[in-house]
Amino acid sequence: MKINKLKFILICFIFIYAVTDIRSQNVGDETNQTISFSEFLNLVGKNNLAFLAEKCNVDIAEAEVIAQKILPDPDLEFEAADKTFKLELSYNLELGNKRGARVNLAKSQAEREKLALEYYYQELRAEATDLFLDAIQQKELLEVKKSSYDYMLQLSKSDSIRFSLGEITETDARQSKLEAVTLLNDLFEQEAVYKSSLVSLNQLMGKSSDILKIPSGKWDKLNREYRLSELVSEGLTNRVDLLTAHKNVEVLINQRKLVQAERKMDIGLSINYERDWHGFLPTRRSYTAGVTIPLKFSNLNKGAVKAAEFNVKQSKIQQQSTELQVQSEISQAFFYFEAAKKKVKQYQSGLLDESRKVLDGMLYKYKRGETSIMEVLIAERTYNEVHEQYLETMKGYVSCLVNLQKTCGIWDIEF
């Protein structure tokens, strides 16, 4: 019996040494490079490949403005026969300010592309912020699991000694050891989740995964107080998609003007020089000038004009719909934000401390022999669950704040 007991004690110490060595080799292998939230957003704006590709749309639209400023090219025609040759220069004179209409349309389209790029960046900024918050959450969860594992590892060491002294049963010592093994496996899994979140940050920054940077920042200082009516007013003024809807109306109005301008007739101008080159001296030469006036019978069909007018009408209705959607989204985001803020207050009012006190109390009773190891494990798991739920709630609160500010078209988040 004593030999089995000594074997078990030896196995416990080997296990404690092994898991401590494994943890030092794997979990402690982290980079020391950190990155702040402002630095992260700056790198996302500079290096995100999808955003850089979207920027090209603005460059293309601005180049199109330059292209639309071009004037019609003149035509030079030369004909020759046995005894005569003819030289003719013709030019199509555009009327109805067609060139101006084309330029105005291209300018409004370029301005719409700039708004679209700004909208894309706001969406990207919100997505990047949420991933940054997720990385912080996974980092905090890793610390929780490390602390929990250390806690159970120390308890397992203590139980091994207490078992050798005959103070507790072999079952209790085995139970604490198995719990430490389980927590170590959870720790390994959480480490993988955490590092995967860092890889996602690198991808947004347009960087490879060779060097993973640790996000720095505290999110428990992001306290905000808002009034719904003020947020709605801000949203109707600042929302980029609403500004884009306004600009889309302008684009379609300019498109209608271009359709109307293109219905105006153009005049063809030409000058002609003809001479007979028979002999050394010309025997005959002539000059002619001409004007070509098209007969625009096609203007009797006003289908294109009506279609352009209906497009304008449709865009104005869509603009009104976007305004209602903005108000609805702001209200919904505000209600979710208020709910998340109340949930955070529940934890900050002492719920986390209470669960810790319960755990410490159970451990105290266990060491005095007044309770079983199962009661300690239940209290320990409850504390971990409460701590993890607190981190999830905090992350949810900040995510709701990010979504609310994005929905209102404002931004002052820094942590």
C-alpha positions in Angstrom: 0.0 0.0 0.0 2.8 2.4 0.9 4.6 1.5 -2.4 1.5 2.5 -4.4 1.2 5.7 -2.4 4.8 6.5 -3.1 4.3 5.8 -6.8 1.3 8.1 -7.0 3.2 10.9 -5.2 6.1 10.4 -7.7 3.8 10.5 -10.6 2.2 13.7 -9.3 5.6 15.4 -9.1 6.5 14.2 -12.5 3.2 15.5 -13.9 3.7 18.9 -12.2 7.2 19.2 -13.6 6.0 18.2 -17.1 3.1 20.5 -17.3 5.2 23.4 -16.0 7.9 22.7 -18.6 5.3 22.4 -21.4 3.7 25.7 -20.4 7.0 27.5 -20.3 7.9 26.2 -23.8 4.5 26.9 -25.5 2.4 29.4 -23.7 5.3 31.7 -22.8 6.5 31.9 -26.4 5.1 35.4 -27.3 6.5 38.3 -29.1 7.1 41.5 -27.2 6.2 43.9 -30.0 3.0 45.8 -29.2 0.8 48.1 -31.3 -1.6 50.8 -30.2 -5.1 51.2 -31.6 -4.2 54.5 -33.3 -1.1 52.9 -34.9 -3.1 50.0 -36.0 -5.8 52.1 -37.7 -3.1 54.2 -39.4 -1.5 51.1 -40.9 -4.9 49.8 -42.0 -5.6 53.0 -43.9 -2.1 53.0 -45.5 -1.6 49.3 -46.3 -4.9 47.5 -46.5 -4.9 46.0 -50.0 -8.7 46.0 -50.5 -8.8 49.7 -49.5 -5.9 50.6 -51.9 -7.8 48.8 -54.7 -10.9 50.9 -53.9 -8.8 54.1 -54.1 -8.1 53.3 -57.7 -11.8 53.9 -58.5 -11.4 57.5 -57.5 -8.3 57.9 -59.7 -10.2 56.3 -62.6 -13.2 58.7 -62.1 -10.9 61.8 -61.9 -9.1 60.6 -65.1 -12.6 60.3 -66.8 -13.2 64.0 -65.9 -10.1 64.9 -67.9 -11.1 62.7 -70.7 -14.5 64.3 -71.1 -12.9 67.8 -71.6 -11.7 66.7 -75.0 -13.0 68.6 -78.1 -14.1 67.0 -81.4 -11.2 66.4 -83.8 -11.2 68.0 -87.2 -11.2 65.8 -90.3 -8.7 66.3 -93.2 -9.6 64.7 -96.5 -7.4 64.5 -99.6 -8.5 63.1 -103.0 -6.4 63.0 -106.2 -7.2 62.0 -109.8 -5.2 62.1 -113.1 -5.5 65.9 -113.5 -7.0 67.2 -110.3 -6.7 67.0 -106.5 -9.0 68.1 -103.7 -8.2 69.1 -100.1 -11.0 69.4 -97.6 -11.0 70.3 -93.9 -14.2 69.7 -91.9 -15.2 70.1 -88.3 -18.2 69.1 -86.2 -19.3 72.0 -84.1 -21.2 70.8 -81.0 -24.1 72.9 -79.9 -26.2 72.8 -76.7 -23.1 72.7 -74.4 -22.6 69.0 -74.8 -19.0 69.1 -73.6 -20.0 71.0 -70.5 -22.7 68.5 -69.7 -20.3 65.6 -70.1 -17.7 67.3 -67.9 -20.3 68.1 -65.2 -21.6 64.5 -65.2 -18.0 63.1 -64.9 -17.3 65.5 -62.0 -20.4 64.5 -60.1 -19.5 60.8 -60.7 -16.0 61.4 -59.4 -17.4 63.1 -56.3 -19.7 60.1 -55.8 -16.7 57.8 -56.0 -14.9 59.8 -53.3 -18.0 59.4 -51.0 -18.1 55.7 -51.8 -14.4 55.4 -50.8 -15.1 57.3 -47.6 -18.0 54.9 -46.9 -15.8 51.9 -47.6 -13.1 53.3 -45.2 -15.7 53.8 -42.4 -16.9 50.2 -42.8 -13.3 49.0 -42.9 -12.4 51.1 -39.8 -15.4 49.6 -37.9 -14.4 46.1 -39.0 -10.8 46.7 -38.0 -11.8 48.0 -34.6 -14.0 45.0 -33.9 -11.1 42.7 -34.8 -8.7 44.7 -32.6 -11.3 44.4 -29.8 -11.5 40.7 -30.4 -7.7 40.4 -30.2 -7.8 42.2 -26.8 -10.6 40.0 -25.6 -8.7 36.8 -26.6 -5.6 38.2 -24.9 -7.6 38.8 -21.7 -9.1 35.3 -22.0 -5.7 33.8 -22.3 -4.6 35.6 -19.1 -7.7 34.3 -17.4 -7.0 30.8 -18.4 -3.3 31.2 -17.4 -4.4 32.4 -14.0 -6.9 29.6 -13.6 -4.3 27.0 -14.6 -1.7 28.5 -12.2 -4.3 28.4 -9.5 -5.2 24.8 -10.1 -1.5 23.8 -10.6 -0.7 25.2 -7.2 -3.7 23.4 -5.7 -2.6 20.2 -7.3 0.9 20.6 -5.8 -0.6 21.3 -2.5 -2.9 18.3 -2.8 0.0 16.0 -3.6 1.8 17.0 -0.5 -1.4 16.8 1.6 -2.1 13.3 0.2 1.5 12.2 1.1 0.7 13.5 4.6 -2.6 11.6 4.7 -4.7 14.7 5.0 -6.8 14.1 1.9 -7.8 11.0 -0.1 -6.1 9.8 -3.3 -9.3 10.7 -5.2 -9.1 14.3 -4.2 -5.5 14.5 -5.3 -6.3 12.8 -8.6 -9.2 15.2 -9.2 -7.1 18.3 -8.8 -4.4 16.9 -11.1 -7.0 16.0 -13.8 -8.5 19.5 -13.5 -5.1 21.0 -14.0 -4.6 18.9 -17.2 -7.9 20.0 -18.5 -7.1 23.6 -17.9 -3.8 23.3 -19.6 -5.5 21.9 -22.7 -7.9 24.8 -22.6 -4.9 27.1 -22.3 -3.3 25.7 -25.4 -6.5 26.1 -27.4 -6.9 29.7 -26.2 -3.4 30.4 -27.2 -4.1 29.3 -30.8 -7.3 31.4 -30.9 -5.4 34.4 -29.6 -2.6 34.1 -32.2 -5.1 33.5 -34.9 -6.7 36.9 -34.0 -3.3 38.5 -34.3 -2.9 37.0 -37.8 -6.3 38.7 -38.7 -4.9 42.0 -37.6 -1.8 41.5 -39.8 -4.0 40.7 -42.8 -5.9 44.0 -42.3 -2.6 45.9 -42.1 -1.4 44.3 -45.3 1.4 42.5 -43.5 2.5 38.9 -43.5 2.2 36.7 -40.4 5.9 36.5 -39.7 5.8 38.9 -36.8 2.6 39.1 -34.7 2.1 42.3 -32.7 0.3 42.4 -29.4 -2.6 44.9 -29.3 -2.3 47.3 -26.4 -5.1 49.4 -24.8 -7.7 49.3 -22.1 -11.4 49.3 -23.0 -12.8 49.9 -19.6 -12.5 53.7 -20.0 -14.9 54.1 -23.0 -17.8 55.6 -21.1 -20.2 57.5 -23.3 -23.6 59.2 -22.7 -25.8 60.0 -25.7 -29.2 61.3 -26.5 -31.1 59.6 -29.2 -32.5 62.9 -30.8 -29.0 64.3 -31.1 -27.6 61.1 -32.6 -30.3 61.1 -35.2 -29.5 64.7 -36.1 -25.8 63.8 -36.4 -26.6 60.9 -38.6 -28.8 62.8 -41.0 -25.9 65.3 -41.4 -22.9 63.0 -41.4 -23.9 59.6 -42.8 -21.8 59.0 -45.9 -24.3 56.7 -47.5 -27.0 59.4 -47.1 -24.6 62.0 -48.7 -24.0 59.4 -51.4 -27.7 59.2 -52.0 -27.8 63.0 -52.3 -24.9 62.9 -54.7 -26.6 60.2 -56.8 -29.6 62.5 -57.4 -27.1 65.1 -58.6 -25.4 62.5 -60.9 -28.7 61.5 -62.5 -29.8 65.2 -62.9 -26.6 65.8 -64.8 -27.2 62.6 -66.8 -30.6 63.9 -67.8 -29.0 67.3 -68.8 -26.6 65.4 -71.0 -29.4 63.5 -72.6 -31.2 66.7 -73.4 -28.0 68.4 -74.6 -27.3 65.5 -77.0 -30.7 66.0 -78.6 -29.5 69.4 -79.8 -28.2 69.4 -83.4 -24.6 69.7 -84.3 -23.4 71.8 -87.2 -20.8 70.4 -89.7 -18.4 73.1 -91.1 -16.1 72.4 -94.0 -13.8 74.3 -96.4 -12.6 72.8 -99.7 -9.8 73.6 -102.0 -9.6 72.0 -105.5 -7.2 72.7 -108.4 -6.2 71.2 -111.7 -2.5 70.3 -111.7 -2.3 69.6 -115.5 0.7 71.4 -116.9 3.3 73.6 -115.0 0.8 76.4 -114.3 -2.6 75.6 -112.9 -5.4 76.1 -115.3 -8.2 76.1 -112.7 -8.6 76.3 -109.0 -11.7 76.6 -106.8 -12.6 77.2 -103.1 -15.8 76.1 -101.5 -17.2 76.2 -98.0 -20.1 74.3 -96.6 -22.4 73.9 -93.6 -24.1 70.6 -92.7 -27.3 70.9 -90.7 -28.7 67.5 -89.6 -32.5 67.1 -89.6 -33.2 65.7 -86.1 -36.4 63.8 -86.7 -35.2 61.3 -84.1 -36.0 64.0 -81.5 -39.7 63.2 -81.9 -38.9 60.1 -79.8 -38.6 61.3 -76.2 -38.1 57.9 -74.6 -34.5 58.6 -73.5 -35.5 61.9 -71.9 -38.4 60.4 -70.1 -36.2 57.5 -68.9 -33.7 60.0 -67.5 -36.5 61.9 -65.7 -37.8 58.7 -64.2 -34.3 57.9 -63.0 -34.1 61.2 -61.2 -37.5 60.6 -59.6 -36.5 57.2 -58.5 -33.3 58.4 -57.0 -35.2 61.1 -54.9 -37.5 58.4 -53.6 -34.4 56.2 -52.7 -32.9 59.2 -51.0 -36.0 59.5 -48.8 -35.9 55.8 -48.1 -32.2 56.1 -47.1 -33.1 58.9 -44.6 -35.7 56.6 -43.0 -33.2 53.7 -42.9 -30.6 56.0 -41.2 -33.0 57.0 -38.5 -34.0 53.4 -38.0 -30.5 52.1 -37.8 -29.4 54.8 -35.3 -32.4 54.1 -33.1 -31.7 50.3 -33.1 -27.9 50.8 -32.5 -28.7 53.2 -29.6 -31.0 50.7 -27.9 -28.4 47.9 -28.2 -25.8 50.3 -26.8 -27.9 51.2 -23.8 -28.6 47.6 -23.1 -24.9 46.7 -23.3 -24.0 49.5 -21.0 -26.5 48.2 -18.4 -25.0 44.7 -18.6 -21.5 46.1 -18.0 -22.7 47.9 -14.9 -24.0 44.6 -13.5 -20.5 43.2 -13.6 -18.8 46.3 -12.4 -21.2 46.5 -9.4 -19.4 43.6 -7.8 -20.5 40.4 -9.5 -17.0 39.5 -10.5 -15.6 40.1 -7.0 -18.4 38.1 -5.4 -17.6 35.0 -7.6 -13.9 35.4 -6.5 -14.8 35.6 -2.9 -16.9 32.4 -3.3 -13.9 30.6 -4.8 -11.5 31.8 -2.1 -14.1 30.8 0.6 -14.5 27.3 -0.9 -10.7 26.8 -1.0 -10.4 27.9 2.6 -13.0 25.4 3.7 -11.3 22.7 1.5 -8.0 23.2 3.2 -9.6 22.9 6.6 -11.3 19.7 5.5 -14.8 21.2 5.7 -15.8 20.6 2.0 -14.8 18.4 -0.9 -12.6 19.1 -3.9 -15.7 19.0 -6.2 -17.1 22.1 -4.4 -13.8 23.9 -5.0 -13.9 22.9 -8.7 -17.5 24.1 -9.1 -16.6 27.4 -7.6 -13.5 27.7 -9.7 -15.4 27.0 -12.9 -18.1 29.4 -11.9 -15.6 32.1 -11.4 -14.0 31.4 -14.8 -17.4 31.5 -16.5 -18.3 34.8 -14.8 -14.9 36.3 -15.7 -15.2 35.1 -19.4 -18.8 36.5 -19.5 -17.5 39.8 -18.2 -14.9 40.0 -21.0 -17.6 39.0 -23.5 -19.9 41.7 -22.1 -17.2 44.4 -22.2 -16.3 43.5 -25.8 -19.9 43.6 -26.7 -20.3 47.0 -25.1 -17.4 48.5 -27.0 -18.6 46.8 -30.2 -22.0 48.4 -29.7 -20.3 51.7 -29.2 -18.4 51.3 -32.5 -21.5 50.3 -34.3 -23.4 53.3 -32.9 -20.7 55.8 -33.9 -20.4 54.2 -37.3 -24.2 54.4 -37.8 -24.2 58.1 -36.8 -21.2 59.0 -39.0 -19.1 60.1 -36.0 -15.9 58.8 -34.6 -14.0 59.5 -31.3 -12.9 56.1 -30.2 -9.5 55.7 -28.7 -8.2 53.2 -26.2 
